[in-house]
Amino acid sequence: MQWDNFFPLLTNGLDQGYPSMVVGDVKQAVYRWRGGDLKLLQQDVEGRIGKERVNVRGLNQNFRSASEIVTFNNALFQASATIVTIETGKAITEEAYRDVPQLVSKKQEGFVQISFLEGEEDENWKEL
């Protein structure tokens, strides 16, 4: 709905020679927060406005997280996207995460630990 309201304003400004900026994160849209649609940023903006009027710039530098966390996330998202694509037969996940690898900025140490829980599906995972 927000895009439908914003689109005429954006194109009108562009038609009059004024630059505009659309900022978003395809990876966050996957979670559908507030009705987010990953295809909007992935395909629709460029498709509706016109490829010749769009200049996509990816931000691949992580300035917040320690190097171990960035490295872990890079590996996790790449492997997860590949597995989901194989399981579903749809490349949309790999497309959504194609720009996920980030470069490390912070040199401070970080820590990642994963624990797998064993038990029945109907057990309370919080107690486990």
Chimera marker file (.cmm) of the C-alpha trace (Angstrom):
<marker_set name="trace">
<marker id="1" x="0.000" y="0.000" z="0.000" r="1" g="1" b="0" radius="0.5"/>
<marker id="2" x="2.839" y="2.387" z="0.854" r="1" g="1" b="0" radius="0.5"/>
<marker id="3" x="4.476" y="1.691" z="-2.507" r="1" g="1" b="0" radius="0.5"/>
<marker id="4" x="1.209" y="2.332" z="-4.357" r="1" g="1" b="0" radius="0.5"/>
<marker id="5" x="0.969" y="5.716" z="-2.639" r="1" g="1" b="0" radius="0.5"/>
<marker id="6" x="4.630" y="6.557" z="-3.114" r="1" g="1" b="0" radius="0.5"/>
<marker id="7" x="4.990" y="5.456" z="-6.756" r="1" g="1" b="0" radius="0.5"/>
<marker id="8" x="3.107" y="8.393" z="-8.392" r="1" g="1" b="0" radius="0.5"/>
<marker id="9" x="5.063" y="10.906" z="-6.310" r="1" g="1" b="0" radius="0.5"/>
<marker id="10" x="8.343" y="9.235" z="-7.198" r="1" g="1" b="0" radius="0.5"/>
<marker id="11" x="7.673" y="9.076" z="-10.938" r="1" g="1" b="0" radius="0.5"/>
<marker id="12" x="6.333" y="12.639" z="-11.027" r="1" g="1" b="0" radius="0.5"/>
<marker id="13" x="9.515" y="13.918" z="-9.390" r="1" g="1" b="0" radius="0.5"/>
<marker id="14" x="11.703" y="11.900" z="-11.754" r="1" g="1" b="0" radius="0.5"/>
<marker id="15" x="9.720" y="13.145" z="-14.752" r="1" g="1" b="0" radius="0.5"/>
<marker id="16" x="10.473" y="16.713" z="-13.643" r="1" g="1" b="0" radius="0.5"/>
<marker id="17" x="14.186" y="15.995" z="-13.310" r="1" g="1" b="0" radius="0.5"/>
<marker id="18" x="14.399" y="15.599" z="-9.543" r="1" g="1" b="0" radius="0.5"/>
<marker id="19" x="16.349" y="12.628" z="-8.192" r="1" g="1" b="0" radius="0.5"/>
<marker id="20" x="14.783" y="10.348" z="-5.597" r="1" g="1" b="0" radius="0.5"/>
<marker id="21" x="15.976" y="7.505" z="-3.459" r="1" g="1" b="0" radius="0.5"/>
<marker id="22" x="14.285" y="4.238" z="-2.522" r="1" g="1" b="0" radius="0.5"/>
<marker id="23" x="16.033" y="2.487" z="0.331" r="1" g="1" b="0" radius="0.5"/>
<marker id="24" x="15.298" y="-0.998" z="1.544" r="1" g="1" b="0" radius="0.5"/>
<marker id="25" x="16.650" y="-4.395" z="2.430" r="1" g="1" b="0" radius="0.5"/>
<marker id="26" x="15.388" y="-7.379" z="0.465" r="1" g="1" b="0" radius="0.5"/>
<marker id="27" x="16.552" y="-9.695" z="3.237" r="1" g="1" b="0" radius="0.5"/>
<marker id="28" x="14.311" y="-7.930" z="5.741" r="1" g="1" b="0" radius="0.5"/>
<marker id="29" x="11.330" y="-8.012" z="3.370" r="1" g="1" b="0" radius="0.5"/>
<marker id="30" x="11.506" y="-11.805" z="3.434" r="1" g="1" b="0" radius="0.5"/>
<marker id="31" x="10.057" y="-11.634" z="6.947" r="1" g="1" b="0" radius="0.5"/>
<marker id="32" x="7.053" y="-9.704" z="5.599" r="1" g="1" b="0" radius="0.5"/>
<marker id="33" x="7.370" y="-7.091" z="8.342" r="1" g="1" b="0" radius="0.5"/>
<marker id="34" x="4.460" y="-4.690" z="7.936" r="1" g="1" b="0" radius="0.5"/>
<marker id="35" x="3.436" y="-6.426" z="4.718" r="1" g="1" b="0" radius="0.5"/>
<marker id="36" x="6.865" y="-6.188" z="3.100" r="1" g="1" b="0" radius="0.5"/>
<marker id="37" x="7.222" y="-7.832" z="-0.286" r="1" g="1" b="0" radius="0.5"/>
<marker id="38" x="10.732" y="-8.810" z="-1.317" r="1" g="1" b="0" radius="0.5"/>
<marker id="39" x="9.788" y="-8.677" z="-5.007" r="1" g="1" b="0" radius="0.5"/>
<marker id="40" x="9.171" y="-4.946" z="-4.682" r="1" g="1" b="0" radius="0.5"/>
<marker id="41" x="12.830" y="-4.159" z="-4.064" r="1" g="1" b="0" radius="0.5"/>
<marker id="42" x="14.087" y="-7.139" z="-6.018" r="1" g="1" b="0" radius="0.5"/>
<marker id="43" x="12.230" y="-6.518" z="-9.274" r="1" g="1" b="0" radius="0.5"/>
<marker id="44" x="9.247" y="-4.162" z="-9.192" r="1" g="1" b="0" radius="0.5"/>
<marker id="45" x="10.939" y="-0.809" z="-8.523" r="1" g="1" b="0" radius="0.5"/>
<marker id="46" x="13.253" y="-1.211" z="-11.489" r="1" g="1" b="0" radius="0.5"/>
<marker id="47" x="10.514" y="-2.771" z="-13.618" r="1" g="1" b="0" radius="0.5"/>
<marker id="48" x="7.928" y="-0.050" z="-13.000" r="1" g="1" b="0" radius="0.5"/>
<marker id="49" x="10.234" y="2.960" z="-13.028" r="1" g="1" b="0" radius="0.5"/>
<marker id="50" x="12.467" y="1.750" z="-15.844" r="1" g="1" b="0" radius="0.5"/>
<marker id="51" x="15.909" y="0.216" z="-15.762" r="1" g="1" b="0" radius="0.5"/>
<marker id="52" x="17.467" y="3.306" z="-17.369" r="1" g="1" b="0" radius="0.5"/>
<marker id="53" x="16.182" y="5.478" z="-14.487" r="1" g="1" b="0" radius="0.5"/>
<marker id="54" x="17.418" y="3.277" z="-11.649" r="1" g="1" b="0" radius="0.5"/>
<marker id="55" x="20.896" y="3.089" z="-10.152" r="1" g="1" b="0" radius="0.5"/>
<marker id="56" x="21.043" y="0.210" z="-7.678" r="1" g="1" b="0" radius="0.5"/>
<marker id="57" x="23.753" y="0.433" z="-5.061" r="1" g="1" b="0" radius="0.5"/>
<marker id="58" x="24.323" y="-2.379" z="-2.639" r="1" g="1" b="0" radius="0.5"/>
<marker id="59" x="25.749" y="-1.712" z="0.776" r="1" g="1" b="0" radius="0.5"/>
<marker id="60" x="28.040" y="-4.617" z="1.559" r="1" g="1" b="0" radius="0.5"/>
<marker id="61" x="30.025" y="-3.283" z="4.500" r="1" g="1" b="0" radius="0.5"/>
<marker id="62" x="28.975" y="-4.278" z="8.015" r="1" g="1" b="0" radius="0.5"/>
<marker id="63" x="29.998" y="-1.598" z="10.486" r="1" g="1" b="0" radius="0.5"/>
<marker id="64" x="28.148" y="-2.975" z="13.530" r="1" g="1" b="0" radius="0.5"/>
<marker id="65" x="29.064" y="-6.622" z="14.039" r="1" g="1" b="0" radius="0.5"/>
<marker id="66" x="32.281" y="-8.360" z="15.023" r="1" g="1" b="0" radius="0.5"/>
<marker id="67" x="34.114" y="-10.349" z="12.355" r="1" g="1" b="0" radius="0.5"/>
<marker id="68" x="33.064" y="-13.784" z="13.671" r="1" g="1" b="0" radius="0.5"/>
<marker id="69" x="29.398" y="-12.793" z="13.486" r="1" g="1" b="0" radius="0.5"/>
<marker id="70" x="29.673" y="-11.398" z="9.970" r="1" g="1" b="0" radius="0.5"/>
<marker id="71" x="31.550" y="-14.498" z="8.783" r="1" g="1" b="0" radius="0.5"/>
<marker id="72" x="28.980" y="-16.793" z="10.405" r="1" g="1" b="0" radius="0.5"/>
<marker id="73" x="26.053" y="-14.887" z="8.873" r="1" g="1" b="0" radius="0.5"/>
<marker id="74" x="27.658" y="-14.954" z="5.430" r="1" g="1" b="0" radius="0.5"/>
<marker id="75" x="28.015" y="-18.741" z="5.574" r="1" g="1" b="0" radius="0.5"/>
<marker id="76" x="24.602" y="-19.348" z="7.164" r="1" g="1" b="0" radius="0.5"/>
<marker id="77" x="22.583" y="-17.300" z="4.693" r="1" g="1" b="0" radius="0.5"/>
<marker id="78" x="24.395" y="-18.680" z="1.670" r="1" g="1" b="0" radius="0.5"/>
<marker id="79" x="23.871" y="-22.290" z="2.778" r="1" g="1" b="0" radius="0.5"/>
<marker id="80" x="20.265" y="-21.660" z="3.862" r="1" g="1" b="0" radius="0.5"/>
<marker id="81" x="19.326" y="-19.993" z="0.583" r="1" g="1" b="0" radius="0.5"/>
<marker id="82" x="20.773" y="-22.887" z="-1.395" r="1" g="1" b="0" radius="0.5"/>
<marker id="83" x="18.967" y="-25.492" z="0.706" r="1" g="1" b="0" radius="0.5"/>
<marker id="84" x="15.610" y="-23.679" z="0.534" r="1" g="1" b="0" radius="0.5"/>
<marker id="85" x="15.968" y="-23.261" z="-3.227" r="1" g="1" b="0" radius="0.5"/>
<marker id="86" x="16.666" y="-26.986" z="-3.640" r="1" g="1" b="0" radius="0.5"/>
<marker id="87" x="13.775" y="-27.965" z="-1.347" r="1" g="1" b="0" radius="0.5"/>
<marker id="88" x="11.218" y="-25.634" z="-2.925" r="1" g="1" b="0" radius="0.5"/>
<marker id="89" x="12.458" y="-25.663" z="-6.508" r="1" g="1" b="0" radius="0.5"/>
<marker id="90" x="12.196" y="-21.864" z="-6.547" r="1" g="1" b="0" radius="0.5"/>
<marker id="91" x="15.197" y="-19.589" z="-7.014" r="1" g="1" b="0" radius="0.5"/>
<marker id="92" x="13.539" y="-16.640" z="-5.293" r="1" g="1" b="0" radius="0.5"/>
<marker id="93" x="15.409" y="-17.335" z="-2.071" r="1" g="1" b="0" radius="0.5"/>
<marker id="94" x="18.793" y="-17.375" z="-3.774" r="1" g="1" b="0" radius="0.5"/>
<marker id="95" x="17.847" y="-14.163" z="-5.577" r="1" g="1" b="0" radius="0.5"/>
<marker id="96" x="16.820" y="-12.516" z="-2.303" r="1" g="1" b="0" radius="0.5"/>
<marker id="97" x="20.105" y="-13.440" z="-0.635" r="1" g="1" b="0" radius="0.5"/>
<marker id="98" x="22.489" y="-12.970" z="-3.565" r="1" g="1" b="0" radius="0.5"/>
<marker id="99" x="23.864" y="-9.780" z="-2.022" r="1" g="1" b="0" radius="0.5"/>
<marker id="100" x="23.951" y="-10.998" z="1.560" r="1" g="1" b="0" radius="0.5"/>
<marker id="101" x="27.725" y="-11.455" z="1.963" r="1" g="1" b="0" radius="0.5"/>
<marker id="102" x="29.134" y="-8.545" z="3.880" r="1" g="1" b="0" radius="0.5"/>
<marker id="103" x="32.637" y="-7.271" z="4.402" r="1" g="1" b="0" radius="0.5"/>
<marker id="104" x="33.947" y="-6.975" z="7.940" r="1" g="1" b="0" radius="0.5"/>
<marker id="105" x="34.761" y="-3.549" z="9.350" r="1" g="1" b="0" radius="0.5"/>
<marker id="106" x="35.155" y="-4.227" z="13.052" r="1" g="1" b="0" radius="0.5"/>
<marker id="107" x="38.182" y="-6.173" z="14.170" r="1" g="1" b="0" radius="0.5"/>
<marker id="108" x="36.905" y="-6.775" z="17.684" r="1" g="1" b="0" radius="0.5"/>
<marker id="109" x="36.262" y="-10.364" z="18.674" r="1" g="1" b="0" radius="0.5"/>
<marker id="110" x="32.783" y="-11.814" z="18.604" r="1" g="1" b="0" radius="0.5"/>
<marker id="111" x="31.201" y="-15.131" z="19.443" r="1" g="1" b="0" radius="0.5"/>
<marker id="112" x="28.580" y="-17.360" z="17.841" r="1" g="1" b="0" radius="0.5"/>
<marker id="113" x="27.187" y="-20.475" z="19.492" r="1" g="1" b="0" radius="0.5"/>
<marker id="114" x="24.438" y="-22.726" z="18.174" r="1" g="1" b="0" radius="0.5"/>
<marker id="115" x="22.720" y="-25.341" z="20.268" r="1" g="1" b="0" radius="0.5"/>
<marker id="116" x="20.360" y="-27.943" z="18.893" r="1" g="1" b="0" radius="0.5"/>
<marker id="117" x="17.583" y="-29.203" z="21.138" r="1" g="1" b="0" radius="0.5"/>
<marker id="118" x="16.536" y="-32.814" z="21.189" r="1" g="1" b="0" radius="0.5"/>
<marker id="119" x="13.055" y="-33.828" z="22.143" r="1" g="1" b="0" radius="0.5"/>
<marker id="120" x="9.533" y="-34.297" z="20.961" r="1" g="1" b="0" radius="0.5"/>
<marker id="121" x="7.964" y="-31.654" z="18.753" r="1" g="1" b="0" radius="0.5"/>
<marker id="122" x="5.169" y="-31.010" z="21.243" r="1" g="1" b="0" radius="0.5"/>
<marker id="123" x="7.571" y="-30.336" z="24.127" r="1" g="1" b="0" radius="0.5"/>
<marker id="124" x="7.978" y="-26.791" z="25.351" r="1" g="1" b="0" radius="0.5"/>
<marker id="125" x="11.148" y="-25.533" z="23.665" r="1" g="1" b="0" radius="0.5"/>
<marker id="126" x="11.569" y="-22.792" z="26.262" r="1" g="1" b="0" radius="0.5"/>
<marker id="127" x="11.879" y="-25.379" z="29.023" r="1" g="1" b="0" radius="0.5"/>
<marker id="128" x="14.349" y="-27.406" z="26.972" r="1" g="1" b="0" radius="0.5"/>
<link id1="1" id2="2" r="1" g="1" b="0" radius="0.2"/>
<link id1="2" id2="3" r="1" g="1" b="0" radius="0.2"/>
<link id1="3" id2="4" r="1" g="1" b="0" radius="0.2"/>
<link id1="4" id2="5" r="1" g="1" b="0" radius="0.2"/>
<link id1="5" id2="6" r="1" g="1" b="0" radius="0.2"/>
<link id1="6" id2="7" r="1" g="1" b="0" radius="0.2"/>
<link id1="7" id2="8" r="1" g="1" b="0" radius="0.2"/>
<link id1="8" id2="9" r="1" g="1" b="0" radius="0.2"/>
<link id1="9" id2="10" r="1" g="1" b="0" radius="0.2"/>
<link id1="10" id2="11" r="1" g="1" b="0" radius="0.2"/>
<link id1="11" id2="12" r="1" g="1" b="0" radius="0.2"/>
<link id1="12" id2="13" r="1" g="1" b="0" radius="0.2"/>
<link id1="13" id2="14" r="1" g="1" b="0" radius="0.2"/>
<link id1="14" id2="15" r="1" g="1" b="0" radius="0.2"/>
<link id1="15" id2="16" r="1" g="1" b="0" radius="0.2"/>
<link id1="16" id2="17" r="1" g="1" b="0" radius="0.2"/>
<link id1="17" id2="18" r="1" g="1" b="0" radius="0.2"/>
<link id1="18" id2="19" r="1" g="1" b="0" radius="0.2"/>
<link id1="19" id2="20" r="1" g="1" b="0" radius="0.2"/>
<link id1="20" id2="21" r="1" g="1" b="0" radius="0.2"/>
<link id1="21" id2="22" r="1" g="1" b="0" radius="0.2"/>
<link id1="22" id2="23" r="1" g="1" b="0" radius="0.2"/>
<link id1="23" id2="24" r="1" g="1" b="0" radius="0.2"/>
<link id1="24" id2="25" r="1" g="1" b="0" radius="0.2"/>
<link id1="25" id2="26" r="1" g="1" b="0" radius="0.2"/>
<link id1="26" id2="27" r="1" g="1" b="0" radius="0.2"/>
<link id1="27" id2="28" r="1" g="1" b="0" radius="0.2"/>
<link id1="28" id2="29" r="1" g="1" b="0" radius="0.2"/>
<link id1="29" id2="30" r="1" g="1" b="0" radius="0.2"/>
<link id1="30" id2="31" r="1" g="1" b="0" radius="0.2"/>
<link id1="31" id2="32" r="1" g="1" b="0" radius="0.2"/>
<link id1="32" id2="33" r="1" g="1" b="0" radius="0.2"/>
<link id1="33" id2="34" r="1" g="1" b="0" radius="0.2"/>
<link id1="34" id2="35" r="1" g="1" b="0" radius="0.2"/>
<link id1="35" id2="36" r="1" g="1" b="0" radius="0.2"/>
<link id1="36" id2="37" r="1" g="1" b="0" radius="0.2"/>
<link id1="37" id2="38" r="1" g="1" b="0" radius="0.2"/>
<link id1="38" id2="39" r="1" g="1" b="0" radius="0.2"/>
<link id1="39" id2="40" r="1" g="1" b="0" radius="0.2"/>
<link id1="40" id2="41" r="1" g="1" b="0" radius="0.2"/>
<link id1="41" id2="42" r="1" g="1" b="0" radius="0.2"/>
<link id1="42" id2="43" r="1" g="1" b="0" radius="0.2"/>
<link id1="43" id2="44" r="1" g="1" b="0" radius="0.2"/>
<link id1="44" id2="45" r="1" g="1" b="0" radius="0.2"/>
<link id1="45" id2="46" r="1" g="1" b="0" radius="0.2"/>
<link id1="46" id2="47" r="1" g="1" b="0" radius="0.2"/>
<link id1="47" id2="48" r="1" g="1" b="0" radius="0.2"/>
<link id1="48" id2="49" r="1" g="1" b="0" radius="0.2"/>
<link id1="49" id2="50" r="1" g="1" b="0" radius="0.2"/>
<link id1="50" id2="51" r="1" g="1" b="0" radius="0.2"/>
<link id1="51" id2="52" r="1" g="1" b="0" radius="0.2"/>
<link id1="52" id2="53" r="1" g="1" b="0" radius="0.2"/>
<link id1="53" id2="54" r="1" g="1" b="0" radius="0.2"/>
<link id1="54" id2="55" r="1" g="1" b="0" radius="0.2"/>
<link id1="55" id2="56" r="1" g="1" b="0" radius="0.2"/>
<link id1="56" id2="57" r="1" g="1" b="0" radius="0.2"/>
<link id1="57" id2="58" r="1" g="1" b="0" radius="0.2"/>
<link id1="58" id2="59" r="1" g="1" b="0" radius="0.2"/>
<link id1="59" id2="60" r="1" g="1" b="0" radius="0.2"/>
<link id1="60" id2="61" r="1" g="1" b="0" radius="0.2"/>
<link id1="61" id2="62" r="1" g="1" b="0" radius="0.2"/>
<link id1="62" id2="63" r="1" g="1" b="0" radius="0.2"/>
<link id1="63" id2="64" r="1" g="1" b="0" radius="0.2"/>
<link id1="64" id2="65" r="1" g="1" b="0" radius="0.2"/>
<link id1="65" id2="66" r="1" g="1" b="0" radius="0.2"/>
<link id1="66" id2="67" r="1" g="1" b="0" radius="0.2"/>
<link id1="67" id2="68" r="1" g="1" b="0" radius="0.2"/>
<link id1="68" id2="69" r="1" g="1" b="0" radius="0.2"/>
<link id1="69" id2="70" r="1" g="1" b="0" radius="0.2"/>
<link id1="70" id2="71" r="1" g="1" b="0" radius="0.2"/>
<link id1="71" id2="72" r="1" g="1" b="0" radius="0.2"/>
<link id1="72" id2="73" r="1" g="1" b="0" radius="0.2"/>
<link id1="73" id2="74" r="1" g="1" b="0" radius="0.2"/>
<link id1="74" id2="75" r="1" g="1" b="0" radius="0.2"/>
<link id1="75" id2="76" r="1" g="1" b="0" radius="0.2"/>
<link id1="76" id2="77" r="1" g="1" b="0" radius="0.2"/>
<link id1="77" id2="78" r="1" g="1" b="0" radius="0.2"/>
<link id1="78" id2="79" r="1" g="1" b="0" radius="0.2"/>
<link id1="79" id2="80" r="1" g="1" b="0" radius="0.2"/>
<link id1="80" id2="81" r="1" g="1" b="0" radius="0.2"/>
<link id1="81" id2="82" r="1" g="1" b="0" radius="0.2"/>
<link id1="82" id2="83" r="1" g="1" b="0" radius="0.2"/>
<link id1="83" id2="84" r="1" g="1" b="0" radius="0.2"/>
<link id1="84" id2="85" r="1" g="1" b="0" radius="0.2"/>
<link id1="85" id2="86" r="1" g="1" b="0" radius="0.2"/>
<link id1="86" id2="87" r="1" g="1" b="0" radius="0.2"/>
<link id1="87" id2="88" r="1" g="1" b="0" radius="0.2"/>
<link id1="88" id2="89" r="1" g="1" b="0" radius="0.2"/>
<link id1="89" id2="90" r="1" g="1" b="0" radius="0.2"/>
<link id1="90" id2="91" r="1" g="1" b="0" radius="0.2"/>
<link id1="91" id2="92" r="1" g="1" b="0" radius="0.2"/>
<link id1="92" id2="93" r="1" g="1" b="0" radius="0.2"/>
<link id1="93" id2="94" r="1" g="1" b="0" radius="0.2"/>
<link id1="94" id2="95" r="1" g="1" b="0" radius="0.2"/>
<link id1="95" id2="96" r="1" g="1" b="0" radius="0.2"/>
<link id1="96" id2="97" r="1" g="1" b="0" radius="0.2"/>
<link id1="97" id2="98" r="1" g="1" b="0" radius="0.2"/>
<link id1="98" id2="99" r="1" g="1" b="0" radius="0.2"/>
<link id1="99" id2="100" r="1" g="1" b="0" radius="0.2"/>
<link id1="100" id2="101" r="1" g="1" b="0" radius="0.2"/>
<link id1="101" id2="102" r="1" g="1" b="0" radius="0.2"/>
<link id1="102" id2="103" r="1" g="1" b="0" radius="0.2"/>
<link id1="103" id2="104" r="1" g="1" b="0" radius="0.2"/>
<link id1="104" id2="105" r="1" g="1" b="0" radius="0.2"/>
<link id1="105" id2="106" r="1" g="1" b="0" radius="0.2"/>
<link id1="106" id2="107" r="1" g="1" b="0" radius="0.2"/>
<link id1="107" id2="108" r="1" g="1" b="0" radius="0.2"/>
<link id1="108" id2="109" r="1" g="1" b="0" radius="0.2"/>
<link id1="109" id2="110" r="1" g="1" b="0" radius="0.2"/>
<link id1="110" id2="111" r="1" g="1" b="0" radius="0.2"/>
<link id1="111" id2="112" r="1" g="1" b="0" radius="0.2"/>
<link id1="112" id2="113" r="1" g="1" b="0" radius="0.2"/>
<link id1="113" id2="114" r="1" g="1" b="0" radius="0.2"/>
<link id1="114" id2="115" r="1" g="1" b="0" radius="0.2"/>
<link id1="115" id2="116" r="1" g="1" b="0" radius="0.2"/>
<link id1="116" id2="117" r="1" g="1" b="0" radius="0.2"/>
<link id1="117" id2="118" r="1" g="1" b="0" radius="0.2"/>
<link id1="118" id2="119" r="1" g="1" b="0" radius="0.2"/>
<link id1="119" id2="120" r="1" g="1" b="0" radius="0.2"/>
<link id1="120" id2="121" r="1" g="1" b="0" radius="0.2"/>
<link id1="121" id2="122" r="1" g="1" b="0" radius="0.2"/>
<link id1="122" id2="123" r="1" g="1" b="0" radius="0.2"/>
<link id1="123" id2="124" r="1" g="1" b="0" radius="0.2"/>
<link id1="124" id2="125" r="1" g="1" b="0" radius="0.2"/>
<link id1="125" id2="126" r="1" g="1" b="0" radius="0.2"/>
<link id1="126" id2="127" r="1" g="1" b="0" radius="0.2"/>
<link id1="127" id2="128" r="1" g="1" b="0" radius="0.2"/>
</marker_set>
